[in-house]
């Protein structure tokens, strides 16, 4: 069976709902793949600590637990960023 471009256009025109759902499916898969393979900020956390001269900040509750990092970029980064 030989398919031509004209027969493909005819199929799409007759099955718009199915093609729309298929398009949404492929867009969702592409989005999930993009999320999976992009570089995460946490992947470079150890390098970030060194580059920005981050210092450990203790919690104010008196239990002496490391709760955040104070860095020379003026921001405070919290414990969730260092957990693996």
Secondary structure, 3 states (H helix, E strand, C coil): CCCCHHHHHHHHHHCHHHHHHHHHHHHHHHHHHHHHHCCCHHHHHHHHHHHCCCEEEECCCCCCCEEEEECCCCCEEEHHHCCC
